[in-house]
Amino acid sequence: MTSPRSYEEFQFLGYNRFATSRRMIVALFCFLFYFVSEETTDESSNLFFYLGVIVLVITVVAMFIPHCTTRISDGELQLIGPVSFRSVTIDLKGADSFRICNYSKFLLNRPVFNLHRKNVIRFYTFGKEAIEFTTAKGERIRLGTQRPEALKMALEENARMKESDD
């Protein structure tokens, strides 16, 4: 018997377009106010420059902050969440109807972990595509991913292997 395919994907907060766009707009306004107020050489004009630099540094640091780790092995999907490293484990036995879909029709989506909304449980950090499937309990799960084909294959293979083991 072959072992099911294992899969692991790390998603980082700094790659989310929504958060990055907000930070870039704030930094742009800080630098704009600094250059407009340059004629008055007081400490408050320098404050805008330093604030803009700090916002840019925060943006770079956010690219190294993990938001969601997706692991698939032994017929289970494990999602390890942000900062507190809270874990959600989903048994893939009986899971079906795996499909690749767009995560959302919106251009800028905020990162979510274990969001229950409109009868769908969502896990998303960044990207356009997601995998949606139904568990044996009837829950619909939507996983945002950068590698939808690889994730779908790993989910299908682990769900099949889990059913054949039992």
One Martini backbone bead per residue (centre of mass of N, CA, C, O) as a GRO file, in nm:
protein
  166
    1MET     BB    1   0.097   0.036   0.023
    2THR     BB    2   0.055   0.358  -0.023
    3SER     BB    3   0.129   0.664   0.069
    4PRO     BB    4   0.020   0.954   0.128
    5ARG     BB    5   0.031   1.266   0.044
    6SER     BB    6   0.220   1.526   0.140
    7TYR     BB    7   0.165   1.865   0.277
    8GLU     BB    8   0.313   2.206   0.261
    9GLU     BB    9   0.215   2.546   0.369
   10PHE     BB   10   0.321   2.884   0.370
   11GLN     BB   11   0.182   3.186   0.513
   12PHE     BB   12   0.219   3.542   0.480
   13LEU     BB   13   0.124   3.861   0.570
   14GLY     BB   14   0.299   4.047   0.364
   15TYR     BB   15   0.134   3.930   0.094
   16ASN     BB   16  -0.105   4.100   0.147
   17ARG     BB   17  -0.261   4.342  -0.037
   18PHE     BB   18  -0.433   4.498   0.166
   19ALA     BB   19  -0.216   4.563   0.382
   20THR     BB   20   0.001   4.676   0.193
   21SER     BB   21  -0.166   4.908   0.075
   22ARG     BB   22  -0.215   5.059   0.336
   23ARG     BB   23   0.085   5.105   0.413
   24MET     BB   24   0.167   5.258   0.151
   25ILE     BB   25  -0.026   5.497   0.186
   26VAL     BB   26   0.086   5.596   0.453
   27ALA     BB   27   0.378   5.637   0.356
   28LEU     BB   28   0.313   5.836   0.129
   29PHE     BB   29   0.192   6.056   0.312
   30CYS     BB   30   0.439   6.100   0.485
   31PHE     BB   31   0.631   6.186   0.254
   32LEU     BB   32   0.454   6.415   0.149
   33PHE     BB   33   0.452   6.586   0.413
   34TYR     BB   34   0.756   6.618   0.428
   35PHE     BB   35   0.799   6.769   0.149
   36VAL     BB   36   0.595   7.002   0.206
   37SER     BB   37   0.737   7.070   0.506
   38GLU     BB   38   1.045   7.155   0.437
   39GLU     BB   39   1.054   7.465   0.482
   40THR     BB   40   0.996   7.370   0.770
   41THR     BB   41   1.258   7.321   1.007
   42ASP     BB   42   1.122   7.096   1.199
   43GLU     BB   43   1.040   6.822   1.389
   44SER     BB   44   0.764   6.747   1.247
   45SER     BB   45   0.876   6.687   0.963
   46ASN     BB   46   1.064   6.449   1.050
   47LEU     BB   47   0.842   6.261   1.157
   48PHE     BB   48   0.727   6.174   0.881
   49PHE     BB   49   0.978   6.030   0.781
   50TYR     BB   50   1.005   5.822   1.012
   51LEU     BB   51   0.725   5.701   0.978
   52GLY     BB   52   0.765   5.597   0.687
   53VAL     BB   53   1.002   5.409   0.753
   54ILE     BB   54   0.853   5.234   0.962
   55VAL     BB   55   0.635   5.128   0.771
   56LEU     BB   56   0.834   4.986   0.577
   57VAL     BB   57   0.956   4.796   0.788
   58ILE     BB   58   0.693   4.654   0.864
   59THR     BB   59   0.642   4.538   0.582
   60VAL     BB   60   0.895   4.360   0.575
   61VAL     BB   61   0.847   4.200   0.839
   62ALA     BB   62   0.566   4.075   0.752
   63MET     BB   63   0.702   3.867   0.545
   64PHE     BB   64   0.792   3.682   0.824
   65ILE     BB   65   0.494   3.639   0.918
   66PRO     BB   66   0.304   3.392   1.011
   67HIS     BB   67  -0.036   3.278   0.948
   68CYS     BB   68  -0.041   2.998   0.770
   69THR     BB   69  -0.041   2.641   0.812
   70THR     BB   70  -0.036   2.370   0.580
   71ARG     BB   71  -0.123   2.026   0.663
   72ILE     BB   72  -0.076   1.699   0.507
   73SER     BB   73  -0.149   1.388   0.685
   74ASP     BB   74  -0.290   1.095   0.746
   75GLY     BB   75  -0.589   1.215   0.669
   76GLU     BB   76  -0.505   1.518   0.759
   77LEU     BB   77  -0.595   1.854   0.828
   78GLN     BB   78  -0.363   2.112   0.918
   79LEU     BB   79  -0.415   2.428   1.087
   80ILE     BB   80  -0.193   2.690   1.158
   81GLY     BB   81  -0.203   2.972   1.327
   82PRO     BB   82  -0.176   3.277   1.445
   83VAL     BB   83   0.061   3.349   1.692
   84SER     BB   84  -0.085   3.118   1.882
   85PHE     BB   85  -0.092   2.842   1.729
   86ARG     BB   86  -0.353   2.751   1.640
   87SER     BB   87  -0.541   2.447   1.586
   88VAL     BB   88  -0.678   2.280   1.294
   89THR     BB   89  -0.855   1.970   1.256
   90ILE     BB   90  -0.923   1.770   0.959
   91ASP     BB   91  -1.103   1.512   0.855
   92LEU     BB   92  -1.091   1.334   0.535
   93LYS     BB   93  -1.309   1.149   0.592
   94GLY     BB   94  -1.560   1.189   0.348
   95ALA     BB   95  -1.446   1.379   0.164
   96ASP     BB   96  -1.567   1.607  -0.097
   97SER     BB   97  -1.574   1.806  -0.365
   98PHE     BB   98  -1.315   1.902  -0.504
   99ARG     BB   99  -1.233   2.253  -0.574
  100ILE     BB  100  -1.144   2.507  -0.786
  101CYS     BB  101  -1.141   2.853  -0.680
  102ASN     BB  102  -1.230   3.152  -0.607
  103TYR     BB  103  -1.221   3.313  -0.321
  104SER     BB  104  -1.301   3.604  -0.446
  105LYS     BB  105  -1.437   3.895  -0.601
  106PHE     BB  106  -1.232   4.047  -0.458
  107LEU     BB  107  -0.924   4.207  -0.456
  108LEU     BB  108  -0.933   4.279  -0.138
  109ASN     BB  109  -0.827   4.062   0.118
  110ARG     BB  110  -0.849   3.947   0.429
  111PRO     BB  111  -0.716   3.784   0.674
  112VAL     BB  112  -0.812   3.445   0.772
  113PHE     BB  113  -0.911   3.233   1.065
  114ASN     BB  114  -1.179   3.057   1.108
  115LEU     BB  115  -1.424   3.162   0.927
  116HIS     BB  116  -1.772   3.192   0.985
  117ARG     BB  117  -1.944   3.218   0.664
  118LYS     BB  118  -2.198   3.127   0.483
  119ASN     BB  119  -2.144   2.812   0.542
  120VAL     BB  120  -1.826   2.885   0.560
  121ILE     BB  121  -1.495   2.786   0.609
  122ARG     BB  122  -1.217   3.011   0.647
  123PHE     BB  123  -0.883   3.020   0.484
  124TYR     BB  124  -0.670   3.317   0.465
  125THR     BB  125  -0.411   3.530   0.311
  126PHE     BB  126  -0.334   3.473  -0.004
  127GLY     BB  127  -0.463   3.513  -0.316
  128LYS     BB  128  -0.702   3.383  -0.561
  129GLU     BB  129  -0.713   3.088  -0.475
  130ALA     BB  130  -0.911   2.786  -0.402
  131ILE     BB  131  -1.030   2.527  -0.187
  132GLU     BB  132  -1.328   2.333  -0.209
  133PHE     BB  133  -1.505   2.145   0.052
  134THR     BB  134  -1.660   1.850   0.193
  135THR     BB  135  -1.740   1.707   0.470
  136ALA     BB  136  -1.886   1.454   0.652
  137LYS     BB  137  -2.053   1.683   0.825
  138GLY     BB  138  -2.113   1.927   0.595
  139GLU     BB  139  -1.876   2.109   0.575
  140ARG     BB  140  -1.753   2.402   0.438
  141ILE     BB  141  -1.432   2.447   0.283
  142ARG     BB  142  -1.194   2.731   0.249
  143LEU     BB  143  -0.871   2.737   0.085
  144GLY     BB  144  -0.617   2.934   0.063
  145THR     BB  145  -0.381   2.946  -0.224
  146GLN     BB  146  -0.085   2.905  -0.437
  147ARG     BB  147  -0.132   2.569  -0.480
  148PRO     BB  148  -0.403   2.419  -0.599
  149GLU     BB  149  -0.322   2.150  -0.737
  150ALA     BB  150  -0.153   2.023  -0.506
  151LEU     BB  151  -0.373   2.040  -0.287
  152LYS     BB  152  -0.590   1.874  -0.428
  153MET     BB  153  -0.428   1.613  -0.460
  154ALA     BB  154  -0.370   1.570  -0.156
  155LEU     BB  155  -0.662   1.561  -0.059
  156GLU     BB  156  -0.766   1.328  -0.236
  157GLU     BB  157  -0.556   1.115  -0.151
  158ASN     BB  158  -0.615   1.124   0.159
  159ALA     BB  159  -0.917   1.055   0.141
  160ARG     BB  160  -0.883   0.779   0.004
  161MET     BB  161  -0.687   0.649   0.210
  162LYS     BB  162  -0.870   0.675   0.460
  163GLU     BB  163  -1.103   0.497   0.347
  164SER     BB  164  -0.927   0.234   0.290
  165ASP     BB  165  -0.832   0.190   0.592
  166ASP     BB  166  -1.144   0.158   0.711
   0.00000   0.00000   0.00000
